[in-house]
Amino acid sequence: MKALRIVLIVVVGVVAVIAGLVYLVFGLTDEAAEATDALFARFAAGEAVAAYEATAPDLQGVQSADAFAEAVAALGLDRFDRAEWTSREISTEGTAQLGGTVTRTDGSTIALDVALTEVGDEWRVARFTSPDMPGVGGGLPDLPDLEGLETLTRAALAGFADAVARADFTAFHAEIAALWQRQIDADQLKEAFQSVIDAQVDLTGIEGWRLTFEPAPTRDADGVLEAYGGATGPRGTLYFRLRFFFERPDWKLIGIEVGDSPLTD
């Protein structure tokens, strides 16, 4: 009986620890949940513009104010009454995830998943989607097909080739994702690729070179499309790693690496 008692004590202790962790997670996510509820309350108050401006920069980068308003209406969040967030996660990287049920003013409900990012000292909604209504509410767009990927790749490589030839990344910088533009300016881009400029690499006509993609393009949890491959022309093969971010209505370049051998992580 003594051994059995020890086991019971250990089990109870484990349960207590688990309960403590659950309480801690819910406590840490209280501010994220409150920020989400406050945003949705603005929907119900008809403050669409103010609500949009209160979202995370990442959401605004991929969704226009009009598209945002359409998503809110499609999900019935303009009739928001209350929410119960039964699933909560928080990371040390300043992101949080909420999952639960939203009740509208007419008593109807909808399941909702919300992603938030920490901006300064406040939580802001970066994405909200519903498994009940896939494709509505700021969800990730479909990956482009092969033809679309080739078009994106050729445009990115052509812009890069022109920047290298001119030793001027001003025009190239104007075409990249706004999210990347906020992190780097044209002169910093030039500095990053100064070795390519100094090597006088001739990329003339690269937009017409034969493209291969290996491995298959992927998309990460942040929605970034990543494509590895090579562009083969009369002067050999330029290997690339391109990263694109969807800024409505188009995919935009958010990263580029080039080399004379296949690029891997």
PyMOL commands that set and color helices and strands:
alter all, ss='L'
color gray80, all
select helices_A, chain A and resi 2-28+30-44+48-53+57-62+65-74+77-79+146-166+170-175+178-181+186-192+194-198+206-208
alter helices_A, ss='H'
color red, helices_A
select strands_A, chain A and resi 80-90+95-104+109-119+122-129+210-213+218-219+225-233+236-247+250-259
alter strands_A, ss='S'
color yellow, strands_A
deselect
rebuild
show_as cartoon
